[in-house]
Amino acid sequence: MDASSLEKIYVVIKGEVTITLGSGEKHVLSKLDSCYIPGGESRAITNEGNNVATMLVIMPYQEQS
């Protein structure tokens, strides 16, 4: 379980992943499913199967000062 200050969008390209939110709510994402996680939201991402899962992560660029 981890949180990031940046918002993220996860898109499953292959396989299946389970997203568990800080509230304990679970969502299973399959090929071409996506979800939006706002900044500061705790989440865990797991592959609970035996097949390879590939996921695209989309997030804003955070400039370094």
C-alpha positions in Angstrom: 0.0 0.0 0.0 1.4 3.4 -1.1 0.3 6.9 -1.9 1.7 9.4 -4.3 1.1 13.2 -4.5 0.6 12.8 -8.2 -2.7 11.7 -9.9 -2.3 8.5 -12.0 -4.3 6.6 -14.7 -3.6 2.9 -15.0 -4.4 1.1 -18.2 -4.1 -2.7 -18.4 -2.5 -3.8 -21.7 -2.3 -7.5 -21.0 -3.4 -9.8 -18.3 -5.3 -8.8 -15.1 -4.4 -6.7 -12.0 -6.2 -6.0 -8.8 -6.2 -2.4 -7.4 -6.9 -2.2 -3.7 -7.7 1.3 -2.3 -6.8 2.5 1.2 -10.5 2.0 2.1 -10.1 -1.8 1.4 -12.2 -1.5 -1.8 -10.9 -3.9 -4.5 -11.2 -3.6 -8.3 -10.0 -6.1 -10.8 -8.9 -4.7 -14.1 -8.6 -6.8 -17.3 -7.2 -6.0 -20.8 -8.0 -2.4 -21.8 -9.7 -1.6 -18.5 -8.5 1.6 -16.8 -8.8 3.5 -13.6 -8.0 7.0 -12.2 -6.3 7.4 -8.8 -6.3 10.9 -7.5 -3.1 12.3 -5.8 -2.8 11.3 -2.2 -5.0 8.2 -2.5 -3.5 5.0 -1.0 -3.5 2.0 -3.4 -1.8 -1.3 -3.9 -1.5 -3.0 -7.3 -1.1 -6.8 -7.4 -1.1 -9.5 -10.0 -3.0 -12.3 -8.2 -2.8 -14.7 -11.2 -0.1 -16.8 -12.8 0.0 -14.9 -16.1 2.1 -11.9 -17.0 0.3 -8.5 -16.7 1.4 -5.4 -18.5 0.1 -2.0 -17.4 0.6 1.6 -18.8 0.8 4.3 -16.1 -0.1 7.9 -17.1 0.8 10.7 -14.8 1.7 14.4 -15.0 5.3 15.5 -15.3 6.5 17.0 -12.0 9.3 19.6 -12.6 12.2 19.6 -10.3 13.1 23.0 -8.7 
